[in-house]
Amino acid sequence: MTMAESSANKVSRRPIKDRQQDVSYDRELEGLPPELRWREWMLRIEAVIFASAVPVDRETLRRVVGRDCSIDLLIDDLMEELRDRPYELVAVAGGWQHRTRVRFAATIRASSAPTRSAAAALSEFEATVLMAVAYFQPVTRGELSKIFGREVSRDMIAALRSAGFLASGPRSPTPGAPYTYVTTTHFLSSFGMETLRDLPDIEALEDAGLLSRKAVSAEMRHLSEMKDDDNDDGA
């Protein structure tokens, strides 16, 4: 057997194995009545979301249901079924996740029971720094310090990165090319947001005395000018 024939056989065997696995897991469930087939798909989706440590996206769910099945309708039916339960399905970070309903938060805290995915405890300032990164990303530590009128320390940034809320962005075009920072999918999931469009109005942070409108406006102009200059250089 030549090397080419050997390689061809390996390539052909792999798709066959994949097809056999696909057939062995019957997603279509053609032998079941429609109502039982739908019920099985609902249970499969709920099981996958319940078992996952992160929000489950649409493509992942498609692997366990019929090709022509509506994920949105299945999710709607599951949400309705859980309507009277202390937990629910929520859309976060581009997928779905089981979450305890907000009204039971005090009950869970009072129980002192360890939770499966306890988020890192954040101070008010740390949480607000995260929100500022979300609004202005990619943003440097120096730019964050200007926005708040106080230093945002390296230790704070390191702690937020270690907790999975921040990641490194592109180098800034400013002198020294400092690192910029961006929020992560874990940030969206932890704060119960589906996308960054779900961020609270920035005026609410100002009303709470956490941001200065003047500093924010100046920094936004500065970031915009830097991006314009960078685009002009690349033209």
Rosetta constraint file for C-alpha pairs under 8 A:
AtomPair CA 1 CA 5 HARMONIC 6.18 0.50
AtomPair CA 1 CA 6 HARMONIC 6.59 0.50
AtomPair CA 2 CA 6 HARMONIC 6.24 0.50
AtomPair CA 3 CA 7 HARMONIC 6.18 0.50
AtomPair CA 4 CA 8 HARMONIC 6.13 0.50
AtomPair CA 5 CA 9 HARMONIC 6.18 0.50
AtomPair CA 6 CA 10 HARMONIC 6.38 0.50
AtomPair CA 7 CA 11 HARMONIC 6.28 0.50
AtomPair CA 8 CA 12 HARMONIC 6.17 0.50
AtomPair CA 9 CA 13 HARMONIC 6.02 0.50
AtomPair CA 10 CA 14 HARMONIC 6.41 0.50
AtomPair CA 11 CA 15 HARMONIC 7.15 0.50
AtomPair CA 12 CA 16 HARMONIC 6.66 0.50
AtomPair CA 13 CA 17 HARMONIC 6.27 0.50
AtomPair CA 14 CA 18 HARMONIC 6.27 0.50
AtomPair CA 15 CA 19 HARMONIC 6.05 0.50
AtomPair CA 16 CA 20 HARMONIC 6.14 0.50
AtomPair CA 17 CA 21 HARMONIC 6.27 0.50
AtomPair CA 18 CA 22 HARMONIC 6.20 0.50
AtomPair CA 19 CA 23 HARMONIC 6.19 0.50
AtomPair CA 20 CA 24 HARMONIC 6.07 0.50
AtomPair CA 21 CA 25 HARMONIC 6.38 0.50
AtomPair CA 22 CA 26 HARMONIC 7.20 0.50
AtomPair CA 27 CA 63 HARMONIC 7.81 0.50
AtomPair CA 27 CA 64 HARMONIC 5.77 0.50
AtomPair CA 27 CA 65 HARMONIC 4.97 0.50
AtomPair CA 27 CA 66 HARMONIC 5.05 0.50
AtomPair CA 27 CA 67 HARMONIC 7.89 0.50
AtomPair CA 28 CA 37 HARMONIC 7.97 0.50
AtomPair CA 28 CA 65 HARMONIC 6.78 0.50
AtomPair CA 28 CA 66 HARMONIC 4.68 0.50
AtomPair CA 28 CA 67 HARMONIC 7.39 0.50
AtomPair CA 29 CA 37 HARMONIC 6.15 0.50
AtomPair CA 29 CA 66 HARMONIC 7.93 0.50
AtomPair CA 30 CA 37 HARMONIC 7.78 0.50
AtomPair CA 32 CA 36 HARMONIC 6.02 0.50
AtomPair CA 32 CA 37 HARMONIC 5.50 0.50
AtomPair CA 33 CA 37 HARMONIC 6.08 0.50
AtomPair CA 34 CA 38 HARMONIC 6.12 0.50
AtomPair CA 35 CA 39 HARMONIC 6.21 0.50
AtomPair CA 36 CA 40 HARMONIC 6.16 0.50
AtomPair CA 37 CA 41 HARMONIC 6.34 0.50
AtomPair CA 38 CA 42 HARMONIC 6.25 0.50
AtomPair CA 38 CA 74 HARMONIC 7.99 0.50
AtomPair CA 39 CA 43 HARMONIC 6.30 0.50
AtomPair CA 40 CA 44 HARMONIC 6.15 0.50
AtomPair CA 41 CA 45 HARMONIC 6.21 0.50
AtomPair CA 41 CA 64 HARMONIC 7.48 0.50
AtomPair CA 41 CA 65 HARMONIC 5.64 0.50
AtomPair CA 41 CA 66 HARMONIC 7.90 0.50
AtomPair CA 41 CA 74 HARMONIC 7.60 0.50
AtomPair CA 42 CA 46 HARMONIC 6.18 0.50
AtomPair CA 42 CA 74 HARMONIC 5.88 0.50
AtomPair CA 42 CA 75 HARMONIC 7.72 0.50
AtomPair CA 42 CA 77 HARMONIC 7.82 0.50
AtomPair CA 42 CA 78 HARMONIC 6.74 0.50
AtomPair CA 43 CA 47 HARMONIC 6.02 0.50
AtomPair CA 44 CA 48 HARMONIC 6.27 0.50
AtomPair CA 44 CA 64 HARMONIC 6.71 0.50
AtomPair CA 44 CA 65 HARMONIC 7.61 0.50
AtomPair CA 45 CA 49 HARMONIC 6.25 0.50
AtomPair CA 45 CA 61 HARMONIC 6.30 0.50
AtomPair CA 45 CA 64 HARMONIC 7.28 0.50
AtomPair CA 45 CA 65 HARMONIC 7.83 0.50
AtomPair CA 46 CA 50 HARMONIC 5.92 0.50
AtomPair CA 46 CA 78 HARMONIC 7.53 0.50
AtomPair CA 47 CA 51 HARMONIC 6.08 0.50
AtomPair CA 48 CA 52 HARMONIC 6.15 0.50
AtomPair CA 48 CA 56 HARMONIC 7.83 0.50
AtomPair CA 48 CA 61 HARMONIC 7.59 0.50
AtomPair CA 49 CA 55 HARMONIC 7.27 0.50
AtomPair CA 49 CA 56 HARMONIC 6.05 0.50
AtomPair CA 49 CA 96 HARMONIC 6.90 0.50
AtomPair CA 49 CA 97 HARMONIC 5.86 0.50
AtomPair CA 49 CA 98 HARMONIC 6.74 0.50
AtomPair CA 50 CA 97 HARMONIC 7.25 0.50
AtomPair CA 50 CA 98 HARMONIC 6.15 0.50
AtomPair CA 52 CA 56 HARMONIC 7.00 0.50
AtomPair CA 52 CA 97 HARMONIC 7.96 0.50
AtomPair CA 53 CA 117 HARMONIC 7.66 0.50
AtomPair CA 54 CA 97 HARMONIC 7.09 0.50
AtomPair CA 54 CA 189 HARMONIC 7.92 0.50
AtomPair CA 55 CA 92 HARMONIC 6.59 0.50
AtomPair CA 55 CA 93 HARMONIC 6.65 0.50
AtomPair CA 55 CA 94 HARMONIC 7.31 0.50
AtomPair CA 55 CA 95 HARMONIC 4.90 0.50
AtomPair CA 55 CA 96 HARMONIC 4.94 0.50
AtomPair CA 55 CA 97 HARMONIC 4.86 0.50
AtomPair CA 55 CA 189 HARMONIC 7.23 0.50
AtomPair CA 56 CA 60 HARMONIC 6.50 0.50
AtomPair CA 56 CA 61 HARMONIC 7.17 0.50
AtomPair CA 56 CA 94 HARMONIC 7.86 0.50
AtomPair CA 56 CA 95 HARMONIC 4.72 0.50
AtomPair CA 56 CA 96 HARMONIC 5.20 0.50
AtomPair CA 56 CA 97 HARMONIC 6.58 0.50
AtomPair CA 57 CA 61 HARMONIC 6.64 0.50
AtomPair CA 57 CA 94 HARMONIC 6.11 0.50
AtomPair CA 57 CA 95 HARMONIC 4.04 0.50
AtomPair CA 57 CA 96 HARMONIC 6.54 0.50
AtomPair CA 58 CA 62 HARMONIC 6.29 0.50
AtomPair CA 58 CA 71 HARMONIC 7.18 0.50
AtomPair CA 58 CA 95 HARMONIC 6.54 0.50
AtomPair CA 59 CA 63 HARMONIC 6.88 0.50
AtomPair CA 60 CA 64 HARMONIC 7.77 0.50
AtomPair CA 61 CA 65 HARMONIC 6.90 0.50
AtomPair CA 61 CA 71 HARMONIC 7.51 0.50
AtomPair CA 62 CA 66 HARMONIC 7.18 0.50
AtomPair CA 62 CA 67 HARMONIC 7.06 0.50
AtomPair CA 62 CA 71 HARMONIC 7.40 0.50
AtomPair CA 65 CA 69 HARMONIC 6.60 0.50
AtomPair CA 70 CA 74 HARMONIC 6.40 0.50
AtomPair CA 71 CA 75 HARMONIC 6.14 0.50
AtomPair CA 72 CA 76 HARMONIC 6.11 0.50
AtomPair CA 73 CA 77 HARMONIC 6.23 0.50
AtomPair CA 74 CA 78 HARMONIC 6.24 0.50
AtomPair CA 75 CA 79 HARMONIC 6.08 0.50
AtomPair CA 75 CA 89 HARMONIC 7.96 0.50
AtomPair CA 76 CA 80 HARMONIC 6.26 0.50
AtomPair CA 77 CA 81 HARMONIC 6.16 0.50
AtomPair CA 78 CA 82 HARMONIC 6.22 0.50
AtomPair CA 78 CA 89 HARMONIC 7.68 0.50
AtomPair CA 79 CA 83 HARMONIC 6.14 0.50
AtomPair CA 79 CA 88 HARMONIC 6.54 0.50
AtomPair CA 79 CA 89 HARMONIC 5.99 0.50
AtomPair CA 82 CA 87 HARMONIC 7.07 0.50
AtomPair CA 82 CA 88 HARMONIC 5.92 0.50
AtomPair CA 82 CA 89 HARMONIC 7.90 0.50
AtomPair CA 83 CA 88 HARMONIC 7.16 0.50
AtomPair CA 86 CA 100 HARMONIC 6.00 0.50
AtomPair CA 86 CA 101 HARMONIC 5.63 0.50
AtomPair CA 86 CA 104 HARMONIC 7.03 0.50
AtomPair CA 87 CA 98 HARMONIC 6.72 0.50
AtomPair CA 87 CA 99 HARMONIC 5.48 0.50
AtomPair CA 87 CA 100 HARMONIC 4.07 0.50
AtomPair CA 87 CA 101 HARMONIC 5.06 0.50
AtomPair CA 88 CA 98 HARMONIC 5.64 0.50
AtomPair CA 88 CA 99 HARMONIC 5.49 0.50
AtomPair CA 88 CA 100 HARMONIC 6.32 0.50
AtomPair CA 88 CA 101 HARMONIC 6.46 0.50
AtomPair CA 89 CA 96 HARMONIC 6.41 0.50
AtomPair CA 89 CA 97 HARMONIC 5.58 0.50
AtomPair CA 89 CA 98 HARMONIC 4.73 0.50
AtomPair CA 89 CA 99 HARMONIC 6.28 0.50
AtomPair CA 90 CA 96 HARMONIC 5.50 0.50
AtomPair CA 90 CA 97 HARMONIC 5.55 0.50
AtomPair CA 90 CA 98 HARMONIC 6.42 0.50
AtomPair CA 90 CA 99 HARMONIC 6.74 0.50
AtomPair CA 91 CA 95 HARMONIC 5.63 0.50
AtomPair CA 91 CA 96 HARMONIC 4.53 0.50
AtomPair CA 91 CA 97 HARMONIC 6.62 0.50
AtomPair CA 91 CA 192 HARMONIC 7.99 0.50
AtomPair CA 91 CA 193 HARMONIC 7.59 0.50
AtomPair CA 91 CA 194 HARMONIC 5.77 0.50
AtomPair CA 92 CA 96 HARMONIC 5.78 0.50
AtomPair CA 92 CA 97 HARMONIC 6.89 0.50
AtomPair CA 92 CA 188 HARMONIC 6.63 0.50
AtomPair CA 92 CA 189 HARMONIC 5.40 0.50
AtomPair CA 92 CA 192 HARMONIC 5.73 0.50
AtomPair CA 92 CA 193 HARMONIC 5.07 0.50
AtomPair CA 92 CA 194 HARMONIC 3.83 0.50
AtomPair CA 92 CA 195 HARMONIC 7.33 0.50
AtomPair CA 93 CA 185 HARMONIC 5.67 0.50
AtomPair CA 93 CA 186 HARMONIC 7.60 0.50
AtomPair CA 93 CA 188 HARMONIC 5.22 0.50
AtomPair CA 93 CA 189 HARMONIC 5.32 0.50
AtomPair CA 93 CA 192 HARMONIC 7.86 0.50
AtomPair CA 93 CA 193 HARMONIC 6.17 0.50
AtomPair CA 93 CA 194 HARMONIC 4.37 0.50
AtomPair CA 93 CA 195 HARMONIC 5.94 0.50
AtomPair CA 94 CA 194 HARMONIC 5.66 0.50
AtomPair CA 94 CA 195 HARMONIC 6.99 0.50
AtomPair CA 95 CA 194 HARMONIC 7.57 0.50
AtomPair CA 100 CA 104 HARMONIC 6.88 0.50
AtomPair CA 100 CA 105 HARMONIC 7.48 0.50
AtomPair CA 101 CA 105 HARMONIC 7.21 0.50
AtomPair CA 104 CA 108 HARMONIC 6.30 0.50
AtomPair CA 105 CA 109 HARMONIC 6.24 0.50
AtomPair CA 106 CA 110 HARMONIC 6.06 0.50
AtomPair CA 107 CA 111 HARMONIC 6.32 0.50
AtomPair CA 108 CA 112 HARMONIC 6.70 0.50
AtomPair CA 108 CA 113 HARMONIC 6.86 0.50
AtomPair CA 109 CA 113 HARMONIC 7.38 0.50
AtomPair CA 114 CA 118 HARMONIC 7.80 0.50
AtomPair CA 119 CA 190 HARMONIC 6.69 0.50
AtomPair CA 120 CA 163 HARMONIC 6.45 0.50
AtomPair CA 122 CA 126 HARMONIC 5.79 0.50
AtomPair CA 122 CA 127 HARMONIC 5.99 0.50
AtomPair CA 123 CA 127 HARMONIC 6.25 0.50
AtomPair CA 124 CA 128 HARMONIC 6.21 0.50
AtomPair CA 125 CA 129 HARMONIC 6.10 0.50
AtomPair CA 125 CA 210 HARMONIC 7.89 0.50
AtomPair CA 126 CA 130 HARMONIC 6.29 0.50
AtomPair CA 126 CA 156 HARMONIC 7.35 0.50
AtomPair CA 126 CA 160 HARMONIC 7.91 0.50
AtomPair CA 127 CA 131 HARMONIC 6.41 0.50
AtomPair CA 128 CA 132 HARMONIC 6.22 0.50
AtomPair CA 128 CA 210 HARMONIC 7.15 0.50
AtomPair CA 129 CA 133 HARMONIC 6.27 0.50
AtomPair CA 129 CA 144 HARMONIC 7.45 0.50
AtomPair CA 130 CA 134 HARMONIC 6.26 0.50
AtomPair CA 130 CA 165 HARMONIC 7.67 0.50
AtomPair CA 130 CA 166 HARMONIC 7.89 0.50
AtomPair CA 130 CA 183 HARMONIC 7.49 0.50
AtomPair CA 131 CA 135 HARMONIC 6.29 0.50
AtomPair CA 131 CA 199 HARMONIC 7.81 0.50
AtomPair CA 132 CA 136 HARMONIC 6.11 0.50
AtomPair CA 132 CA 137 HARMONIC 7.96 0.50
AtomPair CA 132 CA 144 HARMONIC 7.37 0.50
AtomPair CA 133 CA 137 HARMONIC 5.13 0.50
AtomPair CA 133 CA 138 HARMONIC 7.16 0.50
AtomPair CA 133 CA 139 HARMONIC 6.33 0.50
AtomPair CA 133 CA 144 HARMONIC 7.64 0.50
AtomPair CA 133 CA 181 HARMONIC 6.97 0.50
AtomPair CA 133 CA 182 HARMONIC 6.22 0.50
AtomPair CA 133 CA 183 HARMONIC 6.69 0.50
AtomPair CA 134 CA 182 HARMONIC 6.76 0.50
AtomPair CA 134 CA 183 HARMONIC 5.86 0.50
AtomPair CA 134 CA 196 HARMONIC 7.14 0.50
AtomPair CA 135 CA 199 HARMONIC 7.99 0.50
AtomPair CA 136 CA 220 HARMONIC 7.71 0.50
AtomPair CA 137 CA 180 HARMONIC 7.66 0.50
AtomPair CA 137 CA 181 HARMONIC 6.47 0.50
AtomPair CA 137 CA 182 HARMONIC 5.25 0.50
AtomPair CA 137 CA 183 HARMONIC 7.56 0.50
AtomPair CA 138 CA 169 HARMONIC 5.90 0.50
AtomPair CA 138 CA 170 HARMONIC 7.24 0.50
AtomPair CA 138 CA 180 HARMONIC 5.34 0.50
AtomPair CA 138 CA 181 HARMONIC 5.30 0.50
AtomPair CA 138 CA 182 HARMONIC 5.29 0.50
AtomPair CA 139 CA 143 HARMONIC 6.36 0.50
AtomPair CA 139 CA 144 HARMONIC 7.02 0.50
AtomPair CA 139 CA 172 HARMONIC 7.93 0.50
AtomPair CA 139 CA 180 HARMONIC 4.77 0.50
AtomPair CA 139 CA 181 HARMONIC 5.43 0.50
AtomPair CA 139 CA 182 HARMONIC 7.11 0.50
AtomPair CA 140 CA 144 HARMONIC 6.37 0.50
AtomPair CA 140 CA 172 HARMONIC 7.26 0.50
AtomPair CA 140 CA 178 HARMONIC 6.76 0.50
AtomPair CA 140 CA 179 HARMONIC 6.02 0.50
AtomPair CA 140 CA 180 HARMONIC 4.27 0.50
AtomPair CA 140 CA 181 HARMONIC 6.15 0.50
AtomPair CA 141 CA 145 HARMONIC 6.26 0.50
AtomPair CA 141 CA 152 HARMONIC 6.37 0.50
AtomPair CA 141 CA 153 HARMONIC 7.68 0.50
AtomPair CA 141 CA 154 HARMONIC 7.70 0.50
AtomPair CA 141 CA 157 HARMONIC 7.80 0.50
AtomPair CA 141 CA 179 HARMONIC 7.92 0.50
AtomPair CA 141 CA 180 HARMONIC 7.16 0.50
AtomPair CA 141 CA 181 HARMONIC 7.84 0.50
AtomPair CA 142 CA 146 HARMONIC 6.40 0.50
AtomPair CA 142 CA 151 HARMONIC 7.86 0.50
AtomPair CA 142 CA 152 HARMONIC 7.56 0.50
AtomPair CA 143 CA 147 HARMONIC 6.32 0.50
AtomPair CA 143 CA 219 HARMONIC 7.11 0.50
AtomPair CA 144 CA 148 HARMONIC 6.39 0.50
AtomPair CA 144 CA 151 HARMONIC 7.94 0.50
AtomPair CA 144 CA 152 HARMONIC 6.54 0.50
AtomPair CA 145 CA 149 HARMONIC 5.80 0.50
AtomPair CA 145 CA 150 HARMONIC 5.30 0.50
AtomPair CA 145 CA 151 HARMONIC 4.72 0.50
AtomPair CA 145 CA 152 HARMONIC 5.16 0.50
AtomPair CA 146 CA 150 HARMONIC 6.90 0.50
AtomPair CA 146 CA 151 HARMONIC 7.81 0.50
AtomPair CA 146 CA 215 HARMONIC 6.80 0.50
AtomPair CA 146 CA 219 HARMONIC 7.36 0.50
AtomPair CA 147 CA 211 HARMONIC 7.01 0.50
AtomPair CA 147 CA 212 HARMONIC 6.99 0.50
AtomPair CA 147 CA 215 HARMONIC 5.13 0.50
AtomPair CA 147 CA 216 HARMONIC 5.42 0.50
AtomPair CA 147 CA 219 HARMONIC 6.57 0.50
AtomPair CA 148 CA 210 HARMONIC 7.53 0.50
AtomPair CA 148 CA 211 HARMONIC 5.91 0.50
AtomPair CA 148 CA 212 HARMONIC 6.80 0.50
AtomPair CA 148 CA 215 HARMONIC 7.34 0.50
AtomPair CA 149 CA 215 HARMONIC 7.63 0.50
AtomPair CA 152 CA 156 HARMONIC 6.77 0.50
AtomPair CA 152 CA 157 HARMONIC 7.52 0.50
AtomPair CA 153 CA 157 HARMONIC 6.55 0.50
AtomPair CA 154 CA 158 HARMONIC 6.05 0.50
AtomPair CA 155 CA 159 HARMONIC 6.08 0.50
AtomPair CA 156 CA 160 HARMONIC 6.23 0.50
AtomPair CA 157 CA 161 HARMONIC 6.15 0.50
AtomPair CA 157 CA 166 HARMONIC 7.85 0.50
AtomPair CA 158 CA 162 HARMONIC 6.01 0.50
AtomPair CA 159 CA 163 HARMONIC 6.18 0.50
AtomPair CA 160 CA 164 HARMONIC 6.48 0.50
AtomPair CA 160 CA 165 HARMONIC 5.52 0.50
AtomPair CA 160 CA 166 HARMONIC 5.87 0.50
AtomPair CA 161 CA 165 HARMONIC 5.64 0.50
AtomPair CA 161 CA 166 HARMONIC 4.58 0.50
AtomPair CA 161 CA 167 HARMONIC 6.03 0.50
AtomPair CA 162 CA 166 HARMONIC 7.99 0.50
AtomPair CA 164 CA 184 HARMONIC 7.09 0.50
AtomPair CA 164 CA 186 HARMONIC 6.21 0.50
AtomPair CA 164 CA 187 HARMONIC 7.24 0.50
AtomPair CA 165 CA 183 HARMONIC 5.85 0.50
AtomPair CA 165 CA 184 HARMONIC 5.54 0.50
AtomPair CA 165 CA 185 HARMONIC 7.81 0.50
AtomPair CA 165 CA 186 HARMONIC 5.85 0.50
AtomPair CA 165 CA 187 HARMONIC 4.69 0.50
AtomPair CA 166 CA 181 HARMONIC 6.43 0.50
AtomPair CA 166 CA 182 HARMONIC 5.62 0.50
AtomPair CA 166 CA 183 HARMONIC 4.59 0.50
AtomPair CA 166 CA 184 HARMONIC 5.63 0.50
AtomPair CA 166 CA 187 HARMONIC 7.45 0.50
AtomPair CA 167 CA 181 HARMONIC 5.72 0.50
AtomPair CA 167 CA 182 HARMONIC 5.43 0.50
AtomPair CA 167 CA 183 HARMONIC 6.17 0.50
AtomPair CA 167 CA 184 HARMONIC 6.43 0.50
AtomPair CA 168 CA 179 HARMONIC 6.74 0.50
AtomPair CA 168 CA 180 HARMONIC 5.95 0.50
AtomPair CA 168 CA 181 HARMONIC 4.67 0.50
AtomPair CA 168 CA 182 HARMONIC 6.17 0.50
AtomPair CA 169 CA 179 HARMONIC 6.74 0.50
AtomPair CA 169 CA 180 HARMONIC 4.86 0.50
AtomPair CA 169 CA 181 HARMONIC 4.82 0.50
AtomPair CA 169 CA 182 HARMONIC 5.64 0.50
AtomPair CA 170 CA 179 HARMONIC 6.63 0.50
AtomPair CA 170 CA 180 HARMONIC 5.89 0.50
AtomPair CA 170 CA 181 HARMONIC 7.84 0.50
AtomPair CA 171 CA 177 HARMONIC 5.43 0.50
AtomPair CA 171 CA 178 HARMONIC 5.73 0.50
AtomPair CA 171 CA 179 HARMONIC 4.81 0.50
AtomPair CA 171 CA 180 HARMONIC 5.84 0.50
AtomPair CA 172 CA 177 HARMONIC 4.90 0.50
AtomPair CA 172 CA 178 HARMONIC 5.47 0.50
AtomPair CA 172 CA 179 HARMONIC 6.13 0.50
AtomPair CA 172 CA 180 HARMONIC 6.13 0.50
AtomPair CA 173 CA 177 HARMONIC 5.58 0.50
AtomPair CA 173 CA 226 HARMONIC 7.33 0.50
AtomPair CA 173 CA 230 HARMONIC 7.09 0.50
AtomPair CA 174 CA 178 HARMONIC 7.28 0.50
AtomPair CA 174 CA 226 HARMONIC 7.67 0.50
AtomPair CA 183 CA 187 HARMONIC 6.14 0.50
AtomPair CA 183 CA 188 HARMONIC 7.98 0.50
AtomPair CA 184 CA 188 HARMONIC 6.81 0.50
AtomPair CA 185 CA 189 HARMONIC 6.25 0.50
AtomPair CA 186 CA 190 HARMONIC 5.96 0.50
AtomPair CA 187 CA 191 HARMONIC 6.20 0.50
AtomPair CA 188 CA 192 HARMONIC 6.00 0.50
AtomPair CA 188 CA 193 HARMONIC 4.89 0.50
AtomPair CA 188 CA 194 HARMONIC 6.43 0.50
AtomPair CA 188 CA 195 HARMONIC 6.76 0.50
AtomPair CA 188 CA 196 HARMONIC 7.46 0.50
AtomPair CA 189 CA 193 HARMONIC 6.07 0.50
AtomPair CA 189 CA 194 HARMONIC 7.38 0.50
AtomPair CA 193 CA 198 HARMONIC 5.76 0.50
AtomPair CA 193 CA 199 HARMONIC 7.49 0.50
AtomPair CA 194 CA 198 HARMONIC 6.78 0.50
AtomPair CA 200 CA 204 HARMONIC 7.15 0.50
AtomPair CA 201 CA 205 HARMONIC 7.45 0.50
AtomPair CA 202 CA 206 HARMONIC 6.69 0.50
AtomPair CA 203 CA 207 HARMONIC 6.14 0.50
AtomPair CA 204 CA 208 HARMONIC 6.32 0.50
AtomPair CA 205 CA 209 HARMONIC 6.55 0.50
AtomPair CA 205 CA 210 HARMONIC 5.44 0.50
AtomPair CA 205 CA 211 HARMONIC 5.94 0.50
AtomPair CA 206 CA 210 HARMONIC 5.54 0.50
AtomPair CA 206 CA 211 HARMONIC 4.71 0.50
AtomPair CA 206 CA 212 HARMONIC 6.07 0.50
AtomPair CA 206 CA 213 HARMONIC 6.57 0.50
AtomPair CA 211 CA 215 HARMONIC 7.78 0.50
AtomPair CA 211 CA 216 HARMONIC 7.26 0.50
AtomPair CA 212 CA 216 HARMONIC 6.03 0.50
AtomPair CA 213 CA 217 HARMONIC 5.99 0.50
AtomPair CA 214 CA 218 HARMONIC 6.17 0.50
AtomPair CA 215 CA 219 HARMONIC 6.04 0.50
AtomPair CA 216 CA 220 HARMONIC 6.02 0.50
AtomPair CA 217 CA 221 HARMONIC 6.23 0.50
AtomPair CA 218 CA 222 HARMONIC 6.16 0.50
AtomPair CA 219 CA 223 HARMONIC 6.09 0.50
AtomPair CA 220 CA 224 HARMONIC 6.08 0.50
AtomPair CA 221 CA 225 HARMONIC 6.09 0.50
AtomPair CA 222 CA 226 HARMONIC 6.19 0.50
AtomPair CA 223 CA 227 HARMONIC 6.25 0.50
AtomPair CA 224 CA 228 HARMONIC 6.18 0.50
AtomPair CA 225 CA 229 HARMONIC 6.08 0.50
AtomPair CA 226 CA 230 HARMONIC 6.10 0.50
AtomPair CA 227 CA 231 HARMONIC 6.14 0.50
AtomPair CA 228 CA 232 HARMONIC 6.17 0.50
AtomPair CA 229 CA 233 HARMONIC 6.20 0.50
AtomPair CA 230 CA 234 HARMONIC 6.36 0.50
AtomPair CA 231 CA 235 HARMONIC 6.20 0.50
